[in-house]
Amino acid sequence: MQVVANIASNQIVTTGYEPEVGGSTLVNGQYALVIPPGVAIEVDGSSYILPQNSGSIPVQAVAELLVRFPMYDHVLYNYLLEDTDIADIDVSGAAPQPTGASVTPSSPAWFISGFGPGPNGPRCQVGRGSGPPLGVAPGSVCILPGNTNRTLGSTYGALVTTTEDLTPFNPGNPGTDDVMMWWEVATVTTSEDIVSGYGVTSGVNEPARRQLQKIDQEPATLFCYVSVDDGVTWFQANYLEPLDLAVPGTDLRIAFINSGTEKLYLLGFAMLFQDLP
Amino acid sequence: MKSVSAKDLTGDVHRRWAQQRRELYRSLLRDPRASEATKAQAKKKIEATKER
């Protein structure tokens, strides 16, 4: 299920089923809010996206994730809609990024292919995380493609979150070692604006069309990692699969790595986790 | 990041969550292969559905 909203007013334009893999959604001046699979929410004339309070669609969607997976106690989520959402992404040069030595399982495909972290921080495209909410365009956060043109070694595209302290969720026995990730990635194509009176395009009058392409959520070149020790060690998370982190921790970071050739648009992600026993 | 906790759920959403959780962990309690520690954890999880 997806909800399409106006990018300027955040008013809901339409709602319906998501397209199948390979299908597309026209998003000129709009953005898509994708509801996790298996989650059903009711959208009517009173539904809204912002502000993200208990009655909003994003909160309803992740609350239903808890109903769908009742073994989890909490869900952290980010639909990358507001400046405060963007502020949760660490774009500093000091942001910890997964390396071949810090990930489990070891020697992932991107490492074997010669990719490493960008030297100037995670290679991603984001809006503004503070100040006036200008430049925050929902549906525009990207994990850049791998860069194979550096003489000092190829770098993957990456998006890394800031540190989230899990202590307040269960102060008596803080931290977690049991998580599950959901995310939604897509590619975007934009066609040419054509007004022509000659040649093969004679008589054509077409606007540029920005289309969101539904892709498989686990492409071979996308990797999601979870760390609960502030980026010292990382565990690979598969899509909607429980992940045991072996050693509990409280300092959460999430990283997405793209070693492919296409820019991947991240439309949202959520992490369900359990309290320690 | 923004968050939602199970203890924050209210109304129909809480009812459905509690029902789902009880069904999940009651099956564990009935499982003869489950360890005592697992069953104790399952009981605790079921108890949490009553904490309102």
Interface residues (C-beta under 8 A of the other chain):
Chain A: Q52 S54 P58 V59 Q60 V62 A63 E64 L66 V67 R68 P70 M71 Y72 D73 H74 V75 L76 Y77 N78 D85 D88 T161 E164 F169 P277
Chain B: M1 K2 S3 V4 S5 A6 K7 D8 L9 T10 V13 R16 W17 Q20 R21 L24 Q41 K44 K45 A48
